[in-house]
Amino acid sequence: MAEFTLELNDDQKQVKEWLHGFAADVIRPAAAEWDEREETPWPVIQEAAKVGIYSLDFYAQQFFDPTGLGIPMAMEELFWGDAGIALSIVGTGLAAVGVLANGTEEQIGTWIPQMYGDAADVKVAAFCSSEPDAGSDVASMRTRAVYDEAKDEWVLNGTKTWATNGGIANVHVVVAVVDPDIGSKGHASFIVPPNTPGLSQGQKFKKHGIRASHTAEVVLEDVRVPGHCLLGGKEKLDERLARARERAKAGGERVKNAAMATFEASRPAVGAMAVGTARAAYEVALDYAKTRSQFGRPIIDNQGIAFQLADMRTRIDAARLLVWRASWMATTGKPFTSAEGSMSKLYASETARDVTAQAIQILGGNGFTREYPVERMHRDAAIYTIFEGTSEIQRLVIARTLSGMPIR
């Protein structure tokens, strides 16, 4: 088991420098343009594919880092460049992880390469879980999957929302209800192959921030997928459903808490994204405060400005430490006895929101214009307190974990 350390090893330092260089040289110069266009930045994704960042191999290497710091380090550097473009680069990973976590070896080998394509012809994938009436409350999911035994096909019907790459993806991974009587344990995941009839893009959302990341509804109307597109296979699903039904009879809360534990393990990565955005805004504000003069001296000489910057830096470093702790715990199998995953996501996301607002204040009128990037960073930061569980949900999870109450 890897020992916890705050010192990156030589390999990690090299990866960090490589990612930072890509973020500085490729992502950041393109950020304002793609934010204005509100379109998927295909040329930037292609550049990431050429150098190996947009690939399953890269994310697998970071995911299997024994210290747990590979993914948060990567997320922080890419999102330091720009949140919208970075989300376009890492968004396919959501679907890929869904296949890796639940799929067979054959499914992994078949579908994940189709999610990424190659540097000459990049593709993206979408993970479709949220619904108009089922965001934080996953038990309210209505999209149904019904098995047609005669044809060995699953028939999917429903509407998904807030899907990153939804509708433009080459491969969609769709979570659907197969047994509504056992809550979230009655869900299963399905691959929807390219050009499958019945799948269409619904509304494309025009967003406050992260505009370079495509977000849309996905409509499923009698979408038929072969039986082999059920992740894990039907035999495994039938066994899992049987166990879940028995556990639900014995004590349903154990089933729900196990589902919540899965979300807990993924939240530090979102916290790392937030740290990257906060750090970027802080650095802009610090540079501005050092070079902007008023009343004959740099504004950083004013205690009101200097103290703001001190608080910003302190919060960013504290957020990173919470993210690293939770990531290390998840990798080394340490139980989240105090909802440490939710703690890291809550604190980092609210830090990003507050630090980017403070950066605008330090820049004054300039910060309120699109001539400076902190305006965009502030808009982007708003998403972190919403997706992957709102701040309110994080507080609920933390409070109920501490009190011993069931997490519903």
N, C-alpha and C positions, 0 to 999 in steps of 0.2 A: 504494500500500500504506500502510495506516494505521501511524503510528509508535506504538511502545509508550509509554504514559503511565500514571502512577498517579493522575492527576487526572481525575475525571469531568467531561464537558462539561455545559453548561447543560441540554440535553435529558435527559441521563442523570440529572442531579440531580433534575429535576422528576419523572421516572418513579420514581426511588428514593423520593422523599418521598411520592408518591401511593401506591405499594405499601406503604410503611411505615404510612401512615395507615389503609389498608384492613386490614392485618395487626393493627394496634393496636385499631382500633375495631370490626371485624367478626369476624376470626378468633380473636383471643386471648380475648375474652369468652365465646366458644362452645366453647373447647377442652375444658374439663373435662367438660362435659355430653356431648359426642359421644364422648369417650374412654370414659366410663362406659357409654354406650349401645352402643358398638361397632357403629355403623351409619353408612352413608354420609350425610354432612351436606348433604342436598339443599337446604335453605334457604340455606346459606352459598354453595354452588355457584351457586344462582340469583342471589344478591346479586353474586357475582363476574361473572356473565354480564351483569347489568344495567349494571355500570359498565365492562364491556369487558375485564376481566381474563381471564375464562373465554371465550376466543375464539381462533381460529386467527390472526386478524389481529394480536393482541397478541403472540403467541409468534413469529410470523414477523418482526415488527418487531425484536424482541429478537435473534432468531437472525441476522438480516442486519445487525446493528450491526457496522460495519467494524472496530471496536476489539476485538470478541470479548467485551466485558464485559457486554453486555445480558442474556444468559441467566444467568450467575453472579450478577449483581446482583439480578435478579428472584427467583431461587431463594433467595438468602440472606434477602431481606426477607420473603418468604412463609413460609419455614420458621422464621424468627424468631418469627412469629406462633404457629404450631403445626405440627408435622411431619405429624400424621395428617390434619388438614384440608387442609393445603397439598398433600399427596400426592393427595388426592381432587380437588383443583382442577387439578393439573398432570398427573395420570395419563393422561388422554385424549391428552395430547400425545405419549406414547410410540407409540400407534397412528397418530396423525396423521403423525408423523415417518416412520414406516414406509411410509406411503402416499406421502408427499412424496418420499422417497428412491428408491422403486422403481416408483411408479405412473406411468401415462400421464396426460396432461392431462385426458382424459375421466374417468379413475378419480378423480383428485384433485378435480375439480369435482363428481363425483357423490357420493362417499362421505364426504369430510371434513365438509361441512355436516351430514350425518346423524349424525356423531359428536358434534357439539356441540349440535345443536338450536338453540333460541333462548331468550331470557330468560323467555319465558312457558312454555316446555316444554323444560327442559334435558335433554340426553342425555349419556351417557358412552360411551367406547369402551375396548376392552381389547386389549392386545398380548400374544399367547400364544406364548411361546417355550420357557420352562423345562419340564422334565418330571421325574417322580419319579426317574428314573435319568440325567437329563441336565441338570445345573445348570451347573457350571463346565465340564464336559466336553460341549460342544455337539455334538461328533462322535458322541455316543452317542444322539442323538435317534432316537426310534422312530415317532413319528407319521408316517404315510405318506399321500401324495396320489397317486392313480392316475388317469390320464386315460382317460375313456370317450369314445373318438373318435366312436362312433356318435351319441352324444347331445351331444357337445361339452360335457362336464361333468367336473369333478374330484371324486373321491370321497375324502373324508378320514376317517381312522380313527386314534384314539389318545387319550391323556389328557395335558392340559397342567396344570401346577401353578404356584402362586405368581403367578397372574394378577391384577394389579390391575384391578378392575372385572369380573373374570371371571364370566360368567353373568348379570350385571345390565346388561351393556353393550347398547347398541342395535346396534353394529357391533363384530365381533371380527376382528382381524387375526391369522391363524394361520400360524406357520412350520412347514413339513412337509418331509419327505424325498421327493424325486422320483427321486434316483439315489443309492443308499446306497454306491456304490463310490468316490465322490470326496469323502467327508467333508462338511465344512460347505459346500463349493461345490456339493454336490448338494441343497441346500435351496432352497425357494422360499416366497414369502409369498402368502397367499390372503385375500381378503375373504370373510367369512361374513356375509351380509346379515341384517337383523332377522328373527326368527321362522323361521329356517331349521330344518326338521325334522332331528333327530338331534343337535343341539347342546344340551347341558344343563349346568347347574351341578352340580359334584360337591361335595366337602366345602368348607364355608366355614371358614377358619381363625380360631380364637380366639387372638389374638396377644398377645405380651408388650408390645409397643408399637405405635405408629402404628395404633391401634385404629379411628380414624375412617375409615381407608382400607380398602375392601372387598378382601379377598384370598381367592381360591378356586381350586379345580380347575375345569377345563373339560373335559367329556367329549365326544368326537366319535365318533358311531356311524353309519357310512355317511352322513356328511354330504355331500350333493351340492350343489355350487355351479357356476353357469354358467362356461363357459370365460373369459368376460370378467372374472371375479373373480380370475384369476391376475394378480398385480401385475406390470405391465410387458408382459404378453401372452406368448403361447406362442412366437412367432417369436423374440423377444428371449431367452426362456428357453432355447430350443434352441441358439441361437448361444452363449450363455454356458456351457451344459453342454459343448458341443463344445470350446470353448477350455479349459475347466477339465480336461477329460480329457486333452488334449494337454499341458497344463502339468503335470498329475500324473505323466504318463509321463516328462517332462523333469526334474522336480524338485518333488516334492510339497510341500516345506517352503515354497516361495514362495507356494503357495496358502493354506496355513495362516497364514502371517505376514500376508498381506493381510487375512484375516478378523480377526486380532487387532488390526490397525491401526484397523479400524472401531470396535471396543470402546474403544480408547485415546482416540479423539476424543470419546466421550460421557461419559467418567468425570469430567471436571472439573465437570459439572453436579451430579453426586451429591456431589462435594466441597463445592460451594457450599451445598447443602442442609445438610450437616453443619456448615459454618461458621455458618449461621443458627441452628441449634439450640444450638451451643456458645456463641455470643454471647448468646443469650437467657438461658441458665443463668448465665453469668458476670455479666450485669447484675443478675439477681436476687440473686446472692451478694454483689455489691459493695454494693448498696443495703442489704441486710440487715446486712452488716458495719459499715456506717456508722451504722446506727440502733440496733443491738442493743448494749446496754451490759452488761458484767460487771465486777465489781470496780471500779465507779465510772468506767469509761471505755468508749468504743466498742471492739468487739473488733477492728476494723481497726487499732487502735493496737498490737495484739500482733503481734510480728514473724512468728510462725508463721502467722497469718492473712494478713498483708500480703504475705508472700513467696508464698503460694499464689496470691493474686490476681494478683500480678506475673507468675508463671509462666503462669497461665491466659490473661491478656491477650496475652502474648508468643506463645504457641502459636497463639491464634486469628488474630493478625495474620500470623504466618508461614504458616499454612494458607491464608489468603485470598490471600497473594502467590503461593503455588504454584498455586492454582486460577486466578488471573488470568493468570499466565504461560502455563499450559497452554491456557487458552481463547484467548488472543491468538495463540499458536502455531498452534492448529487453524484459526482464522479466516484467518490470513495465510499459511497453507500452509507453515509451518516444520515440518520433519520432527521427530518425537519420537525423536531419536537415543538418548536415555537413558530412554525410557518416561516422559516427563514427565507424561503423562495419568494413568498409574497412580500416579506419585509423589504427585500432588495429591490423588487420591482416598484413597490409603493414609493420608497424613499427616492430612488433614482428618477422615476418619472416626474415626481413633484419638484425635485431639484432642477430638472431640465426646464420645466415650465417656469419656475421662479427665476432661475439664472438667466434665461433668455430674455425675460421681462426686464431684469435689472440691467442687462447689456444695452437694451434699447434706451433705458433711462440715462445711462452713462453717456451714450452717444447723442442724447438730446434729439433735436429735430432731425439730424442726420440718421439716427437710428430708426426713425419712423418712415424713412424712404427706402425704396428698393435699390438705391445706389449703394447701400451697405447691406451685407448679408444677414445681419442680426434680425431684421424684420422677417425674413424667410425662416430663419431658425426658430423664431418664436412661434410662427404659425405651425411649423413642423412639430415642435415640441408638444403641442396640444394633444396629439394623438396618443402619447405614451400613457396619459392618465385614463385612457379609454380602452384601447385594444389589449387583448390578452388578459382581460379582467380589469374593470374600472378600479379606480382608487377606492371606491366604496366597497367593492367586492373584496379587495385586498384587506381592508380593515376588518371586514366581516370574518374572513378566513382567519386572520391573526387573532382576533378577539375570541372566536369560538375555539380555536386551538388552545389558547391559553386557559380558557375556562373549562375546557373539556366538553363543551356542548357539541352536538352533532353539526356537521357542515352540510347544509341542505343545498 
